Amino acid sequence: MGRIAIVEFNDVAISANKMLAAGKKPTARLVLDDLGSGSMSTIQTHFKQWQADQALHLPIPNLEILSPDITRAINLTIATQVGEATTALNQTLDEENATCLQIQKEYERLSAAYETQAAILTEIESQYANLTGRAELLESEVKRFATELSNERKAAESARADLIVANYKMERLPQIEADVEILRSELKQANDKAADFSKAAAVAEAKLEAATKHR
């Protein structure tokens, strides 16, 4: 039989009624085997509801309107049925115990699966925290590298500006040297003229002094 995503009451009732029609005594475990899916706890809940519905449809005889012989026969039948019912109840009790044991196994299996999932979740959370810490560290490193790169870019721009100025000065150096040579030549000429003027002034001063003495 195909897998059933969610077992409903109607699924359990149809399976149990089918067993009754075939002359079998339905049990929760037989219904589970018949459906091929679902949890025992869910099927057990629906099965008990089905049993309660079945009990509501049992006829109850009115013993007051019957004769004593019929009453005794009914009582004998009831006693026989009580004995059979006791046996059936014992069988039902055994079935309930087996069902409870199966439910317990399902619970233990689910508990183990939950613990495994919880351990996996804890490991994932630990890995996430580790990755988050590494991401924050990398982000901090990226910011630091960005700051250093910006500072280096500014330094490079400043060095480039200084280099442009230096290149300009280097280009102007021959002209400056030529200007300096011109200035040196003009200075020499000025010094020579100053020397000539100094000599002329000395001669003039000597003549003046001599003329003053002859008076």
C-alpha positions in Angstrom: 0.0 0.0 0.0 1.2 3.5 -0.8 2.5 5.8 1.9 0.0 8.1 3.6 1.3 11.5 4.6 -1.1 12.0 7.5 -3.3 9.2 9.0 -6.9 10.4 9.6 -9.7 8.8 11.6 -11.4 7.7 8.4 -8.3 5.8 7.3 -8.3 3.9 10.5 -12.1 3.3 10.5 -12.0 2.0 6.9 -9.2 -0.4 7.7 -10.9 -1.7 10.9 -14.3 -2.1 9.2 -12.6 -4.0 6.4 -11.1 -6.4 8.9 -14.5 -6.9 10.6 -16.1 -7.7 7.2 -13.4 -10.3 6.6 -14.1 -11.9 10.0 -10.9 -10.6 11.6 -10.6 -8.9 15.0 -9.2 -5.4 14.3 -6.3 -4.1 16.4 -4.3 -0.9 16.3 -1.2 -2.8 15.2 -3.1 -4.6 12.4 -4.4 -1.3 11.2 -0.8 0.1 11.2 0.3 -2.9 9.2 -2.6 -2.4 6.8 -2.1 1.3 6.3 1.7 0.9 6.0 2.4 4.4 7.4 1.6 6.7 10.3 2.7 6.6 14.0 1.3 4.1 16.4 0.2 6.8 18.9 -1.9 8.5 16.2 -3.4 5.3 15.0 -4.1 4.1 18.6 -6.0 7.4 19.3 -8.2 7.0 16.2 -8.7 3.2 16.8 -10.0 3.9 20.4 -12.5 6.4 18.9 -13.5 3.7 16.4 -14.0 1.2 19.2 -16.1 3.7 21.2 -18.3 4.3 18.1 -18.7 0.6 17.7 -19.9 0.2 21.3 -22.6 2.8 20.8 -24.2 0.6 18.1 -24.6 -2.5 20.3 -28.2 -3.4 21.0 -29.3 -3.6 24.8 -32.1 -6.1 25.4 -35.0 -5.3 27.8 -35.0 -8.3 30.2 -38.2 -7.3 32.0 -40.5 -8.2 29.1 -38.9 -11.7 28.6 -40.0 -15.0 30.2 -37.9 -16.6 32.9 -36.6 -19.3 30.5 -35.6 -16.8 28.0 -34.1 -14.7 30.8 -32.1 -17.7 32.1 -31.0 -18.5 28.5 -29.9 -14.8 28.1 -28.1 -14.9 31.4 -26.4 -18.1 30.4 -25.5 -16.5 27.1 -24.3 -13.4 28.9 -22.2 -15.4 31.3 -20.7 -17.2 28.3 -20.2 -13.9 26.6 -18.7 -12.5 29.8 -16.2 -15.3 29.8 -15.5 -14.8 26.2 -15.3 -11.0 26.8 -12.9 -11.6 29.7 -10.7 -13.6 27.4 -11.1 -10.9 24.7 -10.3 -8.3 27.3 -7.1 -10.1 28.3 -6.2 -10.4 24.6 -7.0 -6.7 24.3 -4.8 -6.0 27.3 -2.0 -7.9 25.7 -2.6 -6.0 22.5 -2.6 -2.7 24.4 0.6 -3.7 26.2 2.2 -4.6 22.8 0.9 -1.3 21.4 2.3 0.7 24.3 5.6 -1.1 23.9 5.6 -0.2 20.2 4.7 3.4 21.0 7.5 3.5 23.6 9.9 2.2 20.9 8.7 4.9 18.6 9.2 7.5 21.3 12.7 6.3 22.1 13.5 6.3 18.4 12.1 9.9 18.0 14.0 10.9 21.2 17.2 9.6 19.8 16.6 11.3 16.5 15.8 14.5 18.4 19.0 14.3 20.4 21.0 13.7 17.3 19.4 16.7 15.6 20.0 18.8 18.7 23.7 17.8 18.7 23.9 18.6 15.0 22.1 22.0 15.7 24.6 22.7 18.5 27.5 21.9 16.2 26.0 24.1 13.4 25.5 27.0 15.9 29.1 26.6 17.1 30.3 26.6 13.5 28.1 29.7 12.8 29.6 31.5 15.8 33.1 30.6 14.6 32.4 31.8 11.1 30.8 35.0 12.4 33.9 35.7 14.4 36.1 35.0 11.4 33.9 37.2 9.2 34.2 40.1 11.8 37.9 39.7 11.9 38.2 39.7 8.1 36.0 42.7 8.0 38.3 44.5 10.4 41.3 43.5 8.4 39.6 44.8 5.2 38.9 48.2 6.9 42.5 48.4 8.1 43.9 47.5 4.7 41.5 50.1 3.1 42.8 52.8 5.5 46.4 51.9 4.8 45.8 51.8 1.1 44.1 55.3 1.3 47.1 56.6 3.2 49.5 55.1 0.7 47.5 56.5 -2.2 47.7 60.0 -0.5 51.5 59.6 0.0 51.9 58.5 -3.6 49.9 61.5 -4.8 52.1 63.8 -2.7 55.2 62.1 -4.0 53.9 62.4 -7.5 53.4 66.2 -6.9 56.9 66.5 -5.5 58.3 64.6 -8.5 56.5 67.0 -10.9 58.0 70.0 -9.0 61.4 68.3 -9.0 61.2 67.5 -12.7 60.1 71.1 -13.4 63.1 72.4 -11.4 65.4 70.0 -13.3 64.1 71.3 -16.6 64.7 74.8 -15.4 68.2 74.1 -14.1 70.0 74.8 -17.4 68.3 78.1 -17.8 69.0 79.0 -14.1 72.6 78.0 -14.6 72.8 80.2 -17.7 71.1 83.1 -15.7 73.7 82.6 -12.9 76.6 82.8 -15.4 75.1 86.0 -16.8 74.8 87.4 -13.3 78.4 86.4 -12.5 79.6 88.1 -15.7 77.6 91.2 -14.9 78.9 91.1 -11.3 82.5 90.9 -12.5 81.9 93.8 -14.8 80.4 95.8 -11.9 83.4 94.8 -9.7 85.8 95.9 -12.4 84.0 99.2 -12.9 84.0 99.7 -9.1 87.7 99.0 -9.0 88.3 101.5 -11.8 86.2 104.1 -10.0 88.1 103.4 -6.8 91.4 104.0 -8.6 90.1 107.2 -10.2 88.8 108.4 -6.9 92.2 107.7 -5.3 94.0 109.6 -8.1 91.5 112.5 -7.8 91.8 112.6 -4.1 95.7 112.7 -4.4 95.5 115.5 -6.9 93.1 117.4 -4.6 95.3 116.9 -1.7 98.4 118.1 -3.7 96.5 121.1 -5.0 95.5 122.0 -1.5 99.1 121.9 -0.3 100.3 124.3 -3.1 97.9 127.0 -2.0 
